[in-house]
Each structure stands twice: as structure tokens, then as C-alpha cells.
Amino acid sequence: MKYFRILLSILIFSPTALWADAFPIVKPSKQGFSSERLEKIGDLSQRYIEEKKIAGMVNLIARNGKIVYFDAKGSRGIDDPRPLQKDSLFRIYSMTKPITSVALMMLYEQGAFQMKDPVSKFIPELKNLTVMNNAGDIVPAEKTMTMQHLMTHTAGFSYGFNPNDPIDKLYIKAELVKAKDLEGFIDKLSTLPLRSEPGTIWHYSVAVDVMGLVVERITGIAFDVFLQQEIFDPLGMTDTFFSVPKDKRDRFIPNHVWNTEQGMMTTIVELPEWNYEEVTLFSGGGGLVSTAYDYLPFAEMMRNGGALNGKRLLSANTIDFMTTNHMGSLDNGMYSGSSGLGFGLGFQIVTDPVALGLMSSVGEYSWSGAAGTFFWVDPVENIVSITLIQLMASPFPLSSELNALTHQALIQVNQ
């Protein structure tokens, strides 16, 4: 009896047992996958580790809400040889953006705003905007920034990634990440000129951080509290947060950056202004920490038309609207009509797999994070795939490789 109780305790409290309750782990063949072919994913992971391209990797693949592949390989970091675990905590950076988009669309469904509403309706600080024209002069913006522009990265903002760009130089000088909170963030941002007229160019930017403030202004609730109450709690996401709880910090792994000149990765020392312990600037664009398994309920909710386990966050129509290409005739490089890619409300969308050169489905949507994390949802094959690593400035085509390895493992297809 004593040994039975010990065994029962292990089964009850082990992560695998708990995961099996929410998302059953099944034989791949039960969901139309070849087990043998799926192992190519593990082979690729091991090769990346042996070639010292990454320290470790977690991969999770589910079909129809059932996990067919879940594996952690490698170590926590190049300076931390302890084995990487399936429940290790990762900085997911911009994989925060789709969650923020869902939060805002929940308010859209309540009639809190319309897509053509000016952003200044909720953030008056952005009413009298300026823009830097082609001559380098700062002039009043002619177009009105709308909520749809904000949600599609066509608002005219930037990120400050390019130290040689005149607008990005201003972003760098403004030190937006050092703002105490979203109110301080918008105070700094509102003084900067746009890099383009709203609605004219897709440019990756701080727009989603602004969206987090819109949520606060509409609801009167702190953004982190809104996410917890309206998304994380209903979906049972207990390992996703801005501030890593003290009792979970031992699971938070190091971050790395790829040094192109040396052809190797090095460990990053966390900047004081980007801490994960006592966060007050809740970045809807890149502030969350999570695990592969904890992100799964969010991705599954999307795949399942806005609901999961009897909890509905959005309607199926809203999900369709979010994962429809909103670029129209906008011709701007990555999301031009011939690229095979479009962009919706928070997601990149495959519009033409052949033009893209990727063995995927039309309508597949995805997003990634700065440290090499990414996820995608194939609504045709009912697949969710989540990959987590910690490598900034990765030069490797890991997402395309894993997408192909996942699709080649299918032995029963819906297309």
C-alpha cells in the first residue's frame, strides 16, 4: 500500500500526468502522423545542439487538440549544462503580440471600438502626429492613424532596431523600454515622428505596446491584470506572466545571442531595464515569459475557433477576421502580393505556399519571438506547432525546416 501511495503521488504531481489531463499525449498514428518521420524533428534538434547553434530546444506538436510530439533536448544554456526540461521557462518576446491582439479583439467584440476609429479616440496623446518625409523634414501627418493600422503594423511607428536609420536613432535616444509603465511609454512615444504616413507601409513596430495601453484606457484595468483575468485564467495558463514568480525562477533559463563575426553564441547578461522579477512596464509587444505547454492552450483556442474546454474568448468569425490578410494591395516587400505571405491582426498568414516555397497550407498563421521562439497553426490540417529556444539574432532557417519536417510526417492529410 505504501508503494502504491508513492506511485499515485508521482502520477498526480508529475507534469506529464497533469498535461495528459488537459491535452492527451497520443500515439502519432492516432492523429495521422508517422512516428518514424516525426523523429526527424528530434534528429534536427540534436544536430543543431551538436553543431553548437543552440543550447537546447523544446518542440511540441498537436493535432486536433492531442499532443503527438513533445520533446526537450540539450541543456539550459551554454554556461548551464543542466538538462533542458519540458517545463522550462522561456522569454517568448513577440509571441506576446498575438495574445495582445486577442485581448484587444475581445473588446472589439464588445463594441468598445471600430476598426476605422482613430487611435487618438483612446490615446489623445497621439492626436497631432508628425512624420519624417523623404527629405528628412518633420512635418504634420496627413493621414489619421486608425485602430486597424495599429493592429496591422501599418500605423507608421518603428522599433529602434536600426542605429543608422534617422527615425530609429530617435527611438534609441528616447529609451522607451526605460519607461516606468505604459503611461510613461506613451509620453515618450508621442514626442517622436512617424516613419511613414499611417496606412501606407507595413513596418514592424511598437504598435502592439500601444495596443496594450488601449486595453487599459478602455477597461480601466491594468494590462497584466486584464490578460490574467480574461485570457490566462480561462485557458488555464499558469506558467505565462510578465514577472516570473520567485518559486518558478529556477525554471527560467538563460538567453543567448549569435555572434556573427565569431560564428558562435554567447550568453546574454540581462539588462537592468528589462528584468523579469518586478515588472511595471507591461509590454504587449514582447514582455511575456512562458513554456511550450502553457502556450498551447492559447494556440489551441485560436485553432478551435475561439473557444477551449467550454470557455469562449472570441467568436469563430472574429478568428477568421484576424487570420485574414489585411494587406490588400499594399506593396511593401515581405507582405507584397507576390511574397506568398500576408498579415492579419497579429499574425503572419500564408497566402500562397508555392510562392513562399514552404510546404504548408493556405491560411496557416504564425508569429515568432526575438529569441528564436515561434509557433504556427495550420487550420487545414488542424495542427499546432510550438518551438522554443533562446537565441537572439539567429541566422538559421529553423522555423522553415521544422515546418517542413512536421508536414512531411503527415500520413493522413485533409487537403
Helices and strands as residue ranges (DSSP letters): H 2-13, H 15-22, G 28-31, H 35-50, E 56-63, E 66-77, E 80-83, E 90-91, G 93-95, H 96-109, G 119-121, G 124-126, E 130-132, E 138-140, H 147-151, H 166-174, G 176-178, H 182-189, H 207-219, H 223-227, I 228-232, H 233-235, G 246-251, E 256-259, E 264-267, E 289-290, H 292-303, E 307-308, E 311-312, H 316-322, G 333-335, E 341-343, E 348-350, H 353-356, E 365-368, E 374-378, E 383-388, H 398-408
